[in-house]
Amino acid sequence: MPQAPEAAFAVDVDVDDSKKYILKLSGIEEQASKYRDKNPKAMMMVHKWLVYDKETGEAMVDNLSGELFELWQFTGDATFDNEKSGKIAPAREIANALVGHRLTDDEVREMIKDGWEEALLDRTVEADLEWYSDASGNQKLRVLRVKPYTKPSKRRPRPVVEDDDEDDE
């Protein structure tokens, strides 16, 4: 179904960018890069996220369509991790967060062979989001950073530190 005319220029979703959100990967699409002047074969990846309020678990809804809001994040398709320089390709950073640990090159190769999207689909990350204005002045939402998400029930309890004041008396 086509979007309303105003939907093409504005995002209408109730996201407070001072809060943390849970993103669930709903799809990955590979497309030709818009920057093919340097490399005519360059590709990009579109990570499609469903957005959930971390505190309430409530899914964010597009106020114009009434449908679940899907946030798209664009990255290159590189998956390098250079330990010497500390540089990690954005697509690999996302995969690391989705899997929950820093992937080895062998793990990445295996995921590529078995199907990148299949290995990551329906996994979740914790994210910081940011509202910004594009060159045309339109308000848009983007993913600033992601890190592994651990469900509260699976988090390790904090150790209890007992106060040993009996010696002070």
C-alpha atoms as a printed R data frame, in Angstrom:
    type eleno elety resid chain resno      x       y      z
1   ATOM     1    CA   MET     A     1  0.000   0.000  0.000
2   ATOM     2    CA   PRO     A     2  1.386   3.460 -0.890
3   ATOM     3    CA   GLN     A     3  2.294   5.903  1.867
4   ATOM     4    CA   ALA     A     4  0.544   9.205  2.443
5   ATOM     5    CA   PRO     A     5  2.271  12.140  0.698
6   ATOM     6    CA   GLU     A     6  3.581  13.600  3.957
7   ATOM     7    CA   ALA     A     7  5.173  10.248  4.945
8   ATOM     8    CA   ALA     A     8  7.878  10.593  2.301
9   ATOM     9    CA   PHE     A     9  9.354  13.624  4.059
10  ATOM    10    CA   ALA     A    10  8.819  13.125  7.770
11  ATOM    11    CA   VAL     A    11  9.013  10.445 10.400
12  ATOM    12    CA   ASP     A    12  6.134  10.512 12.866
13  ATOM    13    CA   VAL     A    13  6.955   8.181 15.727
14  ATOM    14    CA   ASP     A    14  7.050   8.766 19.486
15  ATOM    15    CA   VAL     A    15 10.753   8.195 20.171
16  ATOM    16    CA   ASP     A    16 12.553  10.058 22.948
17  ATOM    17    CA   ASP     A    17 16.227  10.015 21.903
18  ATOM    18    CA   SER     A    18 17.368  10.431 25.513
19  ATOM    19    CA   LYS     A    19 16.190   6.875 26.254
20  ATOM    20    CA   LYS     A    20 17.591   3.463 25.286
21  ATOM    21    CA   TYR     A    21 15.682   1.277 22.842
22  ATOM    22    CA   ILE     A    22 15.667  -2.372 21.895
23  ATOM    23    CA   LEU     A    23 16.013  -3.001 18.158
24  ATOM    24    CA   LYS     A    24 14.939  -6.302 16.625
25  ATOM    25    CA   LEU     A    25 16.402  -7.089 13.217
26  ATOM    26    CA   SER     A    26 13.478  -7.738 10.874
27  ATOM    27    CA   GLY     A    27 15.470  -7.873  7.645
28  ATOM    28    CA   ILE     A    28 18.681  -7.130  5.782
29  ATOM    29    CA   GLU     A    29 18.760  -6.052  2.176
30  ATOM    30    CA   GLU     A    30 21.831  -5.642 -0.014
31  ATOM    31    CA   GLN     A    31 21.681  -2.841 -2.568
32  ATOM    32    CA   ALA     A    32 24.005  -1.101 -4.981
33  ATOM    33    CA   SER     A    33 25.846   1.666 -3.148
34  ATOM    34    CA   LYS     A    34 24.949   5.245 -3.985
35  ATOM    35    CA   TYR     A    35 28.684   5.986 -3.959
36  ATOM    36    CA   ARG     A    36 29.927   3.935 -6.878
37  ATOM    37    CA   ASP     A    37 32.298   6.595 -8.235
38  ATOM    38    CA   LYS     A    38 35.306   5.031 -6.441
39  ATOM    39    CA   ASN     A    39 34.202   1.419 -6.827
40  ATOM    40    CA   PRO     A    40 31.615   0.621 -9.504
41  ATOM    41    CA   LYS     A    41 30.792  -2.675 -7.756
42  ATOM    42    CA   ALA     A    42 30.307  -1.146 -4.290
43  ATOM    43    CA   MET     A    43 27.339  -2.461 -2.336
44  ATOM    44    CA   MET     A    44 25.565  -1.364  0.850
45  ATOM    45    CA   MET     A    45 23.464  -3.133  3.421
46  ATOM    46    CA   VAL     A    46 20.139  -1.932  4.763
47  ATOM    47    CA   HIS     A    47 19.450  -3.175  8.277
48  ATOM    48    CA   LYS     A    48 15.709  -3.006  8.993
49  ATOM    49    CA   TRP     A    49 14.864  -2.686 12.677
50  ATOM    50    CA   LEU     A    50 11.656  -2.874 14.683
51  ATOM    51    CA   VAL     A    51 11.970  -0.466 17.617
52  ATOM    52    CA   TYR     A    52 10.856  -1.296 21.170
53  ATOM    53    CA   ASP     A    53 10.835   0.869 24.285
54  ATOM    54    CA   LYS     A    54 13.383  -0.704 26.639
55  ATOM    55    CA   GLU     A    55 11.408   0.156 29.781
56  ATOM    56    CA   THR     A    56  7.929  -0.942 28.687
57  ATOM    57    CA   GLY     A    57  8.672  -3.403 25.868
58  ATOM    58    CA   GLU     A    58  6.116  -1.548 23.754
59  ATOM    59    CA   ALA     A    59  6.692  -1.551 19.989
60  ATOM    60    CA   MET     A    60  6.958   1.873 18.359
61  ATOM    61    CA   VAL     A    61  4.174   2.600 15.893
62  ATOM    62    CA   ASP     A    62  4.278   4.908 12.868
63  ATOM    63    CA   ASN     A    63  1.675   7.530 13.773
64  ATOM    64    CA   LEU     A    64  0.826   8.159 10.099
65  ATOM    65    CA   SER     A    65  0.177   4.566  9.041
66  ATOM    66    CA   GLY     A    66 -0.647   2.888 12.361
67  ATOM    67    CA   GLU     A    67  1.792   0.103 11.423
68  ATOM    68    CA   LEU     A    68  4.869  -0.985 13.372
69  ATOM    69    CA   PHE     A    69  7.653   1.521 12.806
70  ATOM    70    CA   GLU     A    70 10.625   0.133 10.886
71  ATOM    71    CA   LEU     A    71 13.893   2.043 11.196
72  ATOM    72    CA   TRP     A    72 16.394   1.552  8.359
73  ATOM    73    CA   GLN     A    73 20.137   1.724  8.991
74  ATOM    74    CA   PHE     A    74 22.505   1.905  6.009
75  ATOM    75    CA   THR     A    75 26.080   0.579  6.124
76  ATOM    76    CA   GLY     A    76 28.689  -0.582  3.682
77  ATOM    77    CA   ASP     A    77 28.993  -4.324  3.142
78  ATOM    78    CA   ALA     A    78 32.573  -4.584  4.444
79  ATOM    79    CA   THR     A    79 33.120  -6.895  7.444
80  ATOM    80    CA   PHE     A    80 36.746  -6.149  8.384
81  ATOM    81    CA   ASP     A    81 38.057  -5.998 11.952
82  ATOM    82    CA   ASN     A    82 41.568  -4.566 12.154
83  ATOM    83    CA   GLU     A    83 42.858  -5.200 15.663
84  ATOM    84    CA   LYS     A    84 46.011  -3.116 15.070
85  ATOM    85    CA   SER     A    85 44.140   0.054 14.111
86  ATOM    86    CA   GLY     A    86 41.018  -0.707 16.144
87  ATOM    87    CA   LYS     A    87 38.812  -0.085 13.104
88  ATOM    88    CA   ILE     A    88 35.769  -2.323 12.657
89  ATOM    89    CA   ALA     A    89 33.396  -2.115  9.704
90  ATOM    90    CA   PRO     A    90 29.913  -0.899 10.757
91  ATOM    91    CA   ALA     A    91 28.225  -4.054  9.387
92  ATOM    92    CA   ARG     A    92 30.519  -6.164 11.561
93  ATOM    93    CA   GLU     A    93 29.875  -3.979 14.625
94  ATOM    94    CA   ILE     A    94 26.158  -4.624 14.164
95  ATOM    95    CA   ALA     A    95 26.743  -8.370 13.751
96  ATOM    96    CA   ASN     A    96 28.952  -8.417 16.873
97  ATOM    97    CA   ALA     A    97 26.187  -6.752 18.901
98  ATOM    98    CA   LEU     A    98 23.496  -9.063 17.518
99  ATOM    99    CA   VAL     A    99 25.534 -12.203 18.252
100 ATOM   100    CA   GLY     A   100 26.647 -10.888 21.631
101 ATOM   101    CA   HIS     A   101 30.419 -11.129 21.233
102 ATOM   102    CA   ARG     A   102 33.258  -9.983 19.001
103 ATOM   103    CA   LEU     A   103 33.133 -12.333 16.027
104 ATOM   104    CA   THR     A   104 36.239 -14.019 14.681
105 ATOM   105    CA   ASP     A   105 37.026 -13.850 10.964
106 ATOM   106    CA   ASP     A   106 36.187 -17.578 10.731
107 ATOM   107    CA   GLU     A   107 32.760 -16.984 12.304
108 ATOM   108    CA   VAL     A   108 32.095 -14.149  9.844
109 ATOM   109    CA   ARG     A   109 33.113 -16.313  6.880
110 ATOM   110    CA   GLU     A   110 30.795 -19.085  8.115
111 ATOM   111    CA   MET     A   111 27.904 -16.615  8.517
112 ATOM   112    CA   ILE     A   112 28.466 -15.307  4.985
113 ATOM   113    CA   LYS     A   113 28.552 -18.864  3.620
114 ATOM   114    CA   ASP     A   114 25.422 -19.941  5.525
115 ATOM   115    CA   GLY     A   115 23.520 -16.713  4.863
116 ATOM   116    CA   TRP     A   116 24.249 -13.424  6.612
117 ATOM   117    CA   GLU     A   117 20.609 -12.463  7.098
118 ATOM   118    CA   GLU     A   118 19.625 -15.929  8.328
119 ATOM   119    CA   ALA     A   119 22.359 -15.839 10.980
120 ATOM   120    CA   LEU     A   120 21.202 -12.479 12.363
121 ATOM   121    CA   LEU     A   121 17.453 -12.221 11.703
122 ATOM   122    CA   ASP     A   122 15.154 -11.770 14.724
123 ATOM   123    CA   ARG     A   123 18.044 -11.026 17.096
124 ATOM   124    CA   THR     A   124 18.014  -7.926 19.276
125 ATOM   125    CA   VAL     A   125 20.405  -5.173 20.339
126 ATOM   126    CA   GLU     A   126 20.253  -2.267 22.759
127 ATOM   127    CA   ALA     A   127 20.565   1.034 20.925
128 ATOM   128    CA   ASP     A   128 20.969   4.759 21.259
129 ATOM   129    CA   LEU     A   129 18.883   6.651 18.690
130 ATOM   130    CA   GLU     A   130 19.149  10.269 17.578
131 ATOM   131    CA   TRP     A   131 16.830  12.749 15.907
132 ATOM   132    CA   TYR     A   132 18.558  14.949 13.327
133 ATOM   133    CA   SER     A   133 17.680  17.233 10.409
134 ATOM   134    CA   ASP     A   134 18.754  16.249  6.908
135 ATOM   135    CA   ALA     A   135 19.995  18.719  4.276
136 ATOM   136    CA   SER     A   136 16.373  19.562  3.381
137 ATOM   137    CA   GLY     A   137 15.474  20.286  6.999
138 ATOM   138    CA   ASN     A   138 13.423  17.099  7.444
139 ATOM   139    CA   GLN     A   139 13.484  15.455 10.881
140 ATOM   140    CA   LYS     A   140 14.885  11.930 10.706
141 ATOM   141    CA   LEU     A   141 15.851   9.243 13.182
142 ATOM   142    CA   ARG     A   142 19.103   7.279 13.096
143 ATOM   143    CA   VAL     A   143 20.912   4.610 15.065
144 ATOM   144    CA   LEU     A   144 23.914   6.078 16.888
145 ATOM   145    CA   ARG     A   145 25.317   2.906 18.420
146 ATOM   146    CA   VAL     A   146 24.328  -0.639 19.247
147 ATOM   147    CA   LYS     A   147 25.497  -3.053 21.901
148 ATOM   148    CA   PRO     A   148 24.469  -6.583 22.852
149 ATOM   149    CA   TYR     A   149 21.118  -6.828 24.601
150 ATOM   150    CA   THR     A   150 20.579  -9.185 27.482
151 ATOM   151    CA   LYS     A   151 17.031  -9.789 28.639
152 ATOM   152    CA   PRO     A   152 16.596  -8.730 32.279
153 ATOM   153    CA   SER     A   153 15.817 -12.310 33.386
154 ATOM   154    CA   LYS     A   154 19.133 -13.511 31.913
155 ATOM   155    CA   ARG     A   155 21.311 -10.854 33.514
156 ATOM   156    CA   ARG     A   156 23.578 -11.970 36.310
157 ATOM   157    CA   PRO     A   157 22.471 -10.636 39.687
158 ATOM   158    CA   ARG     A   158 24.764  -8.101 41.255
159 ATOM   159    CA   PRO     A   159 26.723  -9.452 44.195
160 ATOM   160    CA   VAL     A   160 25.359  -8.422 47.573
161 ATOM   161    CA   VAL     A   161 27.944  -6.584 49.626
162 ATOM   162    CA   GLU     A   162 27.236  -6.968 53.311
163 ATOM   163    CA   ASP     A   163 28.202  -4.155 55.614
164 ATOM   164    CA   ASP     A   164 30.478  -5.499 58.311
165 ATOM   165    CA   ASP     A   165 30.074  -2.662 60.856
166 ATOM   166    CA   GLU     A   166 30.052  -4.958 63.883
167 ATOM   167    CA   ASP     A   167 33.795  -4.378 64.397
168 ATOM   168    CA   ASP     A   168 33.231  -0.619 64.730
169 ATOM   169    CA   GLU     A   169 31.263  -0.886 67.992
